[in-house]
Structures are given as structure tokens and as C-alpha cells.
């Protein structure tokens, strides 16, 4: 994980240093297709992994539960902020 973050920051530094170079300005147009290609390759890699495919039902269920709990927590937090902060301003 450290490698990924280090590579990202190295890319940010290079982008900052070479931001006035004409080639670098045109590179931004290729970002979206490259991300799509990487997602496609990630899908191929995932589909070829027998362990992930055999446990996909469990993984999907866990992802669903985590997403629903995240949504419920966000709603509860918004309600709490609304009651504690915004109701005081109206009084």
C-alpha cells in the first residue's frame, strides 16, 4: 500500500513540475480511457482468480452490508447534526 501512495505522490510532484509543458496538458485527455482500461484489466484478473469467484456470494453480501451500514451511519450523522447545530440557529 505504501508503494501505491508513494507512486501517486511522485506522479503529483511530476505533474506539478511539468504543468506548463504542452505534452503534459494534453495528457489529461487520456486519463479517463486509461482508467477504463485498468478497470477492465482488473476485472479480467478478478475473473481469473478462482478463490474470488468461488467466494463471490459471500463477498457481495459483505459489501452490501457494509454499504448499507455506511448509508445508515451517514443518515444518522446528518440527522444528529441537524438536531444539534441547525435547530439552535432557528431559536
C-alpha positions in Angstrom: 0.0 0.0 0.0 2.9 2.3 0.8 4.2 1.8 -2.8 0.9 2.9 -4.3 0.7 6.1 -2.2 4.4 6.9 -2.9 3.8 6.4 -6.7 0.8 8.6 -6.5 2.7 11.4 -4.8 5.6 11.0 -7.2 3.1 11.5 -10.0 1.6 14.6 -8.3 5.1 16.0 -8.0 5.9 15.3 -11.7 2.6 16.8 -12.7 3.3 19.9 -10.7 6.9 20.3 -12.0 5.9 19.8 -15.7 2.5 21.5 -15.6 3.5 24.1 -18.2 4.8 21.6 -20.7 2.4 21.3 -23.7 2.5 17.5 -23.8 1.5 17.2 -20.1 -1.5 19.4 -20.7 -2.8 17.0 -23.4 -2.1 14.0 -21.2 -5.2 14.9 -19.1 -7.4 13.9 -22.0 -6.1 10.3 -21.9 -6.8 9.8 -18.2 -10.4 8.5 -18.5 -9.7 5.9 -21.2 -6.6 4.6 -19.3 -8.7 4.3 -16.1 -11.3 2.3 -18.0 -8.6 0.1 -19.4 -7.2 -0.5 -15.9 -10.7 -1.4 -14.6 -11.2 -3.8 -17.5 -7.8 -5.5 -16.7 -8.7 -5.6 -13.0 -12.0 -7.4 -14.0 -10.1 -9.9 -16.1 -7.7 -10.5 -13.2 -10.6 -10.9 -10.7 -12.5 -13.2 -13.1 -9.4 -15.4 -13.5 -9.0 -15.8 -9.7 -10.8 -19.0 -8.7 -10.8 -18.1 -5.0 -12.6 -14.8 -5.5 -15.1 -16.4 -7.9 -15.9 -19.2 -5.6 -16.5 -16.8 -2.7 -18.2 -14.1 -4.7 -21.6 -14.7 -3.0 -20.1 -14.1 0.4 -18.1 -11.1 -0.8 -21.1 -9.5 -2.4 -23.2 -9.9 0.7 -20.5 -8.4 2.9 -20.1 -5.5 0.5 -23.8 -4.9 0.6 -23.9 -4.9 4.4 -21.0 -2.5 4.7 -22.6 -0.2 2.1 -26.0 -0.2 3.9 -24.3 0.4 7.3 -22.3 3.3 5.8 -25.5 4.8 4.4 -27.4 4.4 7.7 -24.5 6.0 9.6 -24.4 8.9 7.2 -28.1 9.5 7.6 -27.9 9.2 11.4 -25.0 11.6 11.4 -26.9 14.1 9.2 -29.9 13.9 11.5 -27.8 14.4 14.6 -26.0 17.4 13.1 -29.4 18.8 12.0 -30.8 18.5 15.5 -27.8 19.7 17.4 -26.5 22.5 15.2 -29.1 23.8 12.9 -32.1 23.7 15.3 -30.1 26.0 17.7 -29.8 28.7 15.0 -33.5 28.8 14.4 -34.3 29.6 18.0 
